[in-house]
């Protein structure tokens, strides 16, 4: 691990703290178990926390293919420091709520510095 591996994730947090906005991140929507006794599926409430996010930004026109990326999809950068109880693999399918608008998280890419994850770029859809 190099000095940059520990420095860059901290710098991302500093930049998002200064220039980002608070957003609500919700994950783990579909957990639950089927009970044979009751015939119902029990679900848990989503894990919810606040993170700093960059302003939303659009995909480039050549990235919009009409399938994986649709017109109106947006992206946002969040730091790799996720709210307590939210795991990386639970981001996809979660929700990001910014300024009263709820966006579904369709997927994400990691921004890595060596072995460390510095941030996530989320693909969002209303």
C-alpha positions as CSV (number, residue, x, y, z in Angstrom):
1,X,0.0,0.0,0.0
2,X,1.4,3.4,-1.0
3,X,1.0,6.8,0.6
4,X,-1.5,7.6,-2.1
5,X,-3.7,4.7,-1.2
6,X,-4.3,6.3,2.2
7,X,-4.3,9.9,1.1
8,X,-6.6,9.9,-1.9
9,X,-9.7,8.4,-0.2
10,X,-9.3,11.1,2.5
11,X,-9.0,13.8,-0.1
12,X,-12.3,12.6,-1.8
13,X,-14.1,12.9,1.6
14,X,-12.6,16.4,2.1
15,X,-13.7,17.6,-1.4
16,X,-17.2,16.1,-1.0
17,X,-17.5,17.6,2.5
18,X,-16.7,21.0,1.1
19,X,-18.6,20.9,-2.2
20,X,-21.1,18.1,-2.0
21,X,-24.6,18.1,-0.6
22,X,-26.2,15.8,2.0
23,X,-28.2,13.0,0.4
24,X,-30.1,10.1,1.9
25,X,-28.8,6.7,0.9
26,X,-31.2,3.7,1.4
27,X,-30.1,0.1,0.9
28,X,-31.3,-3.4,1.5
29,X,-34.8,-3.1,0.2
30,X,-35.6,-6.7,-0.7
31,X,-34.4,-8.7,2.3
32,X,-37.0,-11.0,3.9
33,X,-38.0,-14.5,4.5
34,X,-41.0,-16.5,3.6
35,X,-42.8,-18.0,6.7
36,X,-44.6,-21.3,6.0
37,X,-46.6,-20.8,9.2
38,X,-48.0,-17.4,8.2
39,X,-47.7,-17.7,4.4
40,X,-46.2,-14.2,4.3
41,X,-42.9,-12.7,3.5
42,X,-41.3,-10.7,6.3
43,X,-39.3,-7.8,5.1
44,X,-36.9,-5.4,6.9
45,X,-36.9,-1.7,6.7
46,X,-34.2,-0.3,4.5
47,X,-30.9,0.7,6.1
48,X,-30.8,4.5,5.7
49,X,-28.0,7.0,6.2
50,X,-26.7,10.3,5.1
51,X,-23.7,10.7,2.8
52,X,-22.2,13.6,0.8
53,X,-22.7,13.5,-2.9
54,X,-21.4,15.5,-5.9
55,X,-23.9,17.4,-7.9
56,X,-25.7,15.1,-10.3
57,X,-24.3,14.9,-13.8
58,X,-25.5,13.5,-17.1
59,X,-24.1,10.7,-19.2
60,X,-22.4,11.7,-22.4
61,X,-24.7,11.3,-25.4
62,X,-22.5,8.4,-26.8
63,X,-23.0,6.5,-23.5
64,X,-26.8,6.5,-23.8
65,X,-27.7,3.2,-25.5
66,X,-31.4,3.1,-24.6
67,X,-31.0,-0.1,-22.6
68,X,-28.4,0.0,-19.8
69,X,-28.2,3.8,-19.9
70,X,-31.4,5.6,-20.8
71,X,-32.1,9.3,-21.5
72,X,-32.5,11.0,-18.2
73,X,-30.2,8.7,-16.2
74,X,-27.8,10.6,-14.0
75,X,-24.6,10.0,-12.1
76,X,-23.3,11.1,-8.7
77,X,-20.1,10.5,-6.9
78,X,-20.2,9.5,-3.2
79,X,-17.3,8.8,-0.9
80,X,-16.4,5.2,-0.2
81,X,-17.3,5.8,3.5
82,X,-20.8,4.3,3.4
83,X,-23.4,4.8,6.2
84,X,-23.2,2.2,9.1
85,X,-24.9,-1.0,8.0
86,X,-24.7,-0.4,4.3
87,X,-22.4,-2.7,2.4
88,X,-21.0,-2.1,-1.1
89,X,-23.0,-5.0,-2.6
90,X,-26.2,-3.4,-1.4
91,X,-25.8,-0.2,-3.4
92,X,-27.3,-1.6,-6.5
93,X,-31.1,-1.6,-6.1
94,X,-30.9,1.0,-3.3
95,X,-32.1,4.6,-3.5
96,X,-30.6,8.0,-3.3
97,X,-32.8,10.9,-2.2
98,X,-31.6,14.3,-3.1
99,X,-33.6,17.5,-2.8
100,X,-36.8,15.5,-2.4
101,X,-36.3,13.5,-5.6
102,X,-35.8,9.7,-5.2
103,X,-33.4,8.1,-7.6
104,X,-33.0,4.3,-8.0
105,X,-29.4,3.2,-7.9
106,X,-28.9,0.9,-11.0
107,X,-25.3,0.2,-10.5
108,X,-22.0,1.7,-9.6
109,X,-18.3,1.9,-10.5
110,X,-15.5,2.1,-8.0
111,X,-12.8,4.8,-8.2
112,X,-9.8,3.0,-6.7
113,X,-6.4,4.1,-5.5
114,X,-4.3,1.0,-5.4
115,X,-6.0,-1.4,-3.0
116,X,-8.3,1.2,-1.5
117,X,-11.7,2.4,-2.8
118,X,-11.8,6.2,-2.8
119,X,-15.3,6.8,-4.1
120,X,-18.3,5.3,-6.0
121,X,-19.9,6.7,-9.2
122,X,-23.6,5.8,-9.0
123,X,-25.8,5.3,-12.0
124,X,-29.2,6.8,-11.1
125,X,-32.7,6.7,-12.6
126,X,-36.0,8.3,-11.6
